[in-house]
Amino acid sequence: MSTAPPLTAAPTTARTESGSDDADYSHLLLAAADISDDEDVFSMRSTTLNPGGLPGASVLFVNAEDTRAVSDTIAIYPDAPTATSTLRQALSEVGKVVVGGVPRPAPVGTDGTMVVGMSADGTKAATLLLFTHGPALVRLQFESAPGDATTDEYVIAVGKMQQIALRTGLAPRR
């Protein structure tokens, strides 16, 4: 997978209900079964907690033929305005990940934005979807063979599944 636009801002330390500074946000990520369909069966290749030193989690999925990959990264910020500000900063860097694409609105989360083009090295079709949900900033990146770009419908469906996972996973516990 290509290097993604930075999900950087100065987050404050996330705290769990128990007061711990090291919250595990991996429960917010999609599972391979969530993104698998009739065309591709995905499996998890790797996971990372606190990607880039930010509170959150990341997972990389690949299909059985190793011809398609989906990266799902969630960063948790202190509040929704910080997540939104960071998304806008990341959009200015999107050309480092997806070349030849123009950011356009996507009907996912808050400020959903999608870019379709080629990977920065020109070897893969690449689609990037960014959106926020409350304090969470999501970056979904899809890569495949040139000329075989991931469909907008699939990207949006996966994005909406991730939004639902955030809505339920970040909901205050009663």
N, C-alpha and C positions, 0 to 999 in steps of 0.2 A: 504494500500500500504506500501511497505517496505521503509525504509529510503534510499534515493538515495545517490550515491557518491556525495561528496560536489562539488558544482559548485563555488568554492572559488578561488578568486584571489583578488587583491586590485583594484577594479574598480574605475575609477574616476566617479564623479557624472554625470549621463546622463542629458542632457538638451534638452528641446523641442525647437522648432523654436521660441517660445515666450520667451525663456530664463529661463523657470521654471525648478527647480531641480526635480520636481515630475512628470515625464512623465508617462502616462498610456499606457502600452504596451499590454493591454488585447486584443486590436484589432488584434494582431498578432497570437493569439491562434486559433486553430481549433474549430469548433462548433460540437455539438453532431451529427447533420445531416451529417457532413463530414465523420465521422468514422462509422456510422451505415451502415449495409448491409443486405442482405437477411437472414443472420444467426442471427444477433444481432441488436437490436435497443438500442442505448445508450442515456442516459440523463446526464446532468451535475449535479454532486453531490456538488462540491464546487469550488471556485476560490480564488486565492490569488494574490494580487499585491505585487511586490518586494519580492519574496520568499527568505528567508534567508537573508533579508536585501539588496539583490542585485537588481539593476534595471532590471525589467522584469515582467513576469506574469506566473501563473500556473493554470491548471484546472484539475479536476478529473472527469472522466466519468465512469459510471457503466451501465451494461446492465439491461434490465427489470427484469431478474431473479436474479440479484445481484450475478452472478457467474463469471463475467469477469469485469475487470477494466482497464482503460487506463489513465495514468497520463501524461500530456503534460506540460513541464516546459521550459521556455525560459529565459535565462539570457543575458542581454546586457552589453557588455564590451566596453572599450574605443576604441578598434580597433580589427581587425581580428587576428593579432598575439597574443594578450592577450586571445582571445576566444580559439584559437588553443592550446596555452600553458595550459590553464585551462582544456580543453578536455583531453589532455595528462595526466595531474595530476589526473583527475577523473578516467581514465582508470586503474591507479594503485590501486584504491579503489573499483573497480567494484565487486570484490569477496565478499564485505560486503553486496551487494545487490543481486547478482545472483551467486549462488553456483553451481559448476560443469560445468560451461560454459567457453569456450575459446573465447576471443575477436577475431572477424574476420571482414574483410572489408565489408562494405555495400554500395551499389551504391546510396547513398543519401548525398547531400550536400558536403562539404569539410571534409575530414577525417572521413567519415561515418564509424561507428563501431557498430557491433551488438554482443550481448552475449545472449545465450539461455541456461537456466538451471532451477534451483529451487530457490525459495525465500530463504533468509538467514535463516528463521525459519523452512524451509522444508515443509511448508504447501501448497504451491502454485507453479504452473509452472510460470516461470518469464522470460521475454525477455526485454532486455534493448537496445535501439538504441540511440547513441550519434552522433551528427554531428554539424558542424558550418556552418554558412552562414554569411559572413562578420563579424561584431562584435557580432553576436548572437551565443550562444551555446544552443543547443536543447537537452533535455533529454526526450525521450518517453519511458515509462515503461508500459508493458503489463503484467497483471497477470490473471490467470485462475486456474481451478482445476488441480491437479496433473495428468499428462498423457494427458492433453488437451492443450498443448502449442499453443500459437498463431502462425499461419503459417508465414514463412519468407515473402511470397508474400504480406500478409496483412500488416505486419510490415513495409515493404518497401513502399507499396502504401500509408500508412498513413504518413510515413516520407516524401515522395515526396510531398504530399499535404501540409504538414507543411512548407517544403522548398519553395513551390510556394507562400504560404501566407507570408513568410518572404520576398521573392523577391519583391512582390508587396507592402507589408506593410512598408518595410524599404527603398523603392525607394525614391530618393529625390523628393520632391513635386515641381512642376513647376508653 
